């Protein structure tokens, strides 16, 4: 089963251009807040109408602006887990779950709802109302209602937002087990790379309303195609540079890397793993040391130069103090070269 999305939607000054194809299994829509992930889900579910384009699920057209096709949310058989759960406040847990069951007699719906209650460990909560439930319990009820339906696609919009770490971990394990046998596409919207990496096979990165190519999750981590993708993949250093005969030279630094530049002005993404300390031809001053739970985050500034700080991570108790001069080197094979923001903006015009 496959889901084809090729749509455009304008909301004020924001323009969504979402184009991708998802097959059976879990695919992440990964991007910063406000990039269009949730709008894309709403259009697929039929809650929001695109301005143009088409949405096709396993050969059936759900939306086509040229052919004037726009199936209702009920006709699409799409399960949508909202960030705010969207439970009916005047209905009990059992009644909320029964609302998701489309076929069968009243007795059959009650039987199916009871099975979902056991499946999601909601026994004893059947007669309670949403206001009487914790956030984690409300989320389990919402998931039970979705999976009680005869669905073809599941849309998960930030499924673990606003949950504490312990509850999130347990719900993540539960959800992975519950979705393992689902035969259709599952779209998992998040801005959390670790969450997506653990639960999704493929990923589509969204930037400023535009969707990128669908890639393997491992490829995103190792070889992010864009600067925004590198940021989402965990890189924190983005240094301005310019093309030179030897490759690229970092602006304001006597540091040259043998990287291929497509434009005159570029941005170099430098992961923590690319920075080697205590050895190398360059020197820097430790500007700040942040002792985190599992590592020491060290911010470095080249001597006598007013340039952006370089971030790297060291073992938690590694010796590093502000004001200390330290030798460093950059491993070019771990660095990535992208067109500068100005070059990217010119390309979009």
Secondary structure, 3 states (H helix, E strand, C coil): CEEEEEEEEEECCEEEEEEEEEECEEEEEECCCCCCHHHHHHHHHCCCCCCEEEEEECCEEEEECCCCEECCHHHHCEEEECCCCCCCCCCEHHHHHHHCCCCCCHHHHHHHHHHHHHHCCCCCCCCCEHHHCCHHHHHHHHHHHHHCCCCCEEEEECCCCCCCHHHHHHHHHHHHHHHCCCCCEEEEEECCHHHHHHHCCEEEEEECCEEEEEEEHHHHHHCCCCHHHHHHCCCCEEEEEEEECCEEEECCCCCEECCCCCCCEEEEEECHHHEEEEEEEEEEEEEEEEECCCEEEEEEEECCCCCCCEEEEEECCCCCCCCCEEEEEECHHHEEEEECHHHHHHHHC
